[in-house]
Amino acid sequence: MSTAIHSQATATPARTVAGYRVACDVAQRWLALLGVILCALQIGFAALGFWGAQLNGGSEKATRAAFAPHGMNGEVLQYLAVLLLILGLLAWSGWKTWVIPLVLAVMLFTVQGILVGLGFGVGPWFGFLHAIGGTVITAGFVWLTIDRWRHPLRRTA
């Protein structure tokens, strides 16, 4: 028996995917794209905070005020990652749809906050690691966005 005939004989029939799963997948696709846009804004807000702090004397109070937009956008990204995790679990269209948002949520809720505190309190290298973490977070949002646009969940699989 040739492999072509064998593979046709063992092919599984198409199965129906629930409509709510497709809707969650579509929502995750668009919200992941929003995450990429917010990450791009986050880089600009970081630069704005740096230059704003320099113009206002560089005191800790002025620095924290200058980074306020960066911090607020970071909070939006935190909750967006949790929403993407919930949507990924509901859509259940592959491991990437929930693992990537899980990693993003952990990084945004724990790692980034710790690094910010250490950057202000201990040394600038922790601020450097905060920026590297932001790059990894951005890559996660980009990866999820590309995956959801390339492999969308369909009504029939």
N, C-alpha and C positions, 0 to 999 in steps of 0.2 A: 504494500500500500504506500503510495507516495505521500510526502509530507503535506502537499496541498490538499489532497483528499482527506487526510487524517485531520488537519486543522479545521476543515469545513465541517467535518462530522462532529467535532467536539466543541464547536462554537456555541457560546451561550446565547440564548435569545435576549432581545432587548427587554429591559425592565423599566417600569414606569417609576419616575421620581416624583415625590410629592411636591405639589405646587409651592408650599411654604418653604421647602428647601431651595427651590429655584429662586424664590423671592429673596431669601436670606443671602444667597450667593450673589445676586445682582446688587443688593444693598452693600455687601462686603466689597464688591468690586469698586463701586463708586466711593465708598468711604475710605478704602485704601488709597485711592487716587487723591482724595482730600488730604490724607495723611502725608503723602509726598509733597503736596503744595505747602502744608503747614510746616514740614521739615525745612523746606527752602526758606520760608519766612523766618523760621527759628534761627537760621544762620544770619540773616539780616538783622534780627533783633539782638543777637549776640554782639554783632559789630556795633550796632547802635548803642548798646549798653556800655561797651568798652570806650567808645569815643565820648559818650555822654558823661561817663565817670571821669574821664581825663579833663573834660571841659569844666566840670564842677568841683575840681580840687582833689579828687581821688580819695576822699574820706569814705569810711565804710558805709555811712548813711547815704551819701551821694551815689556810691557804687550800687548799693541795693536798689535805690530808687531808679537808677538808670537801667538796671536789668529787669525792672518790673514787667515790661511787655514780653520779654524772653521767658520769665517765670510763668506768666499767665498762659502763654501759648504752650509751654511745657505741660501745664495742667490739662489743657484741652487735649493734647496728645496722649496723656495718661488715660483719660476717660475714653478717648477714641480707641485706644488699644484694647481696653476691656470690652467695649462694644463690638469690635472686630472679633475678639475671642468668642463672645456669645454667638455672634452670627456664624462664625466658622464651625462652632459645635452644632448649631442648628442645621446648617447647610450640609455638613458632613460629606464634603466632596473631596476629601483627601487630607492627609496629615498636615500639609502646609497651611491649610485654612485655619487650623487652631494652634499649631505649634509656634508658628511665627508670631501671631498676636500674643501668645502666652509669654514668649521671650521678650517681646516689646514691652508688655505690661510690667514684667519683673524688672527690666532695666529702667523703665521710666518711673516706676513707683519706689524702687529701692536704690539701685546703683547710682543713678544720676543725682538723686538727692544727697546721698552720702558723699559723693565726689564734690558737689557744690560746697557742702559744709566744710569738708577738708580743704578745699581750695581756698576758701576765705580764712579758715582758722589755722591751717598747718603750713601749706605751701602751694606755690603756683603749679607744681607738677600735677597736683590733683585736678586743677582746672584744665590742664592739658589732657588728662585722662577723661575728664568730663566731655571735652570736645571729641575725643576719639570715640567715646560711647555714643555721642550724638551721631557720628558718622555711621556706626554700626546700626543704630536705630533707623536712620534714613535708608540704609541699604535694606533693612528688613521691610520697611514700607514699600520700597521700590520692588523688591522681590515678590511680595504678596500681590502688588498691583499687576505686575507682569504675568504672574501665574494665573490670577483670576481672569485677566483679559484673554490669555492664550488658551485656557482650559475651563471655559465656563460650564456650569452645570446646566444640562438641558432637561427638558420635561421627560424625554426618553433617553436612557443611557445605552 
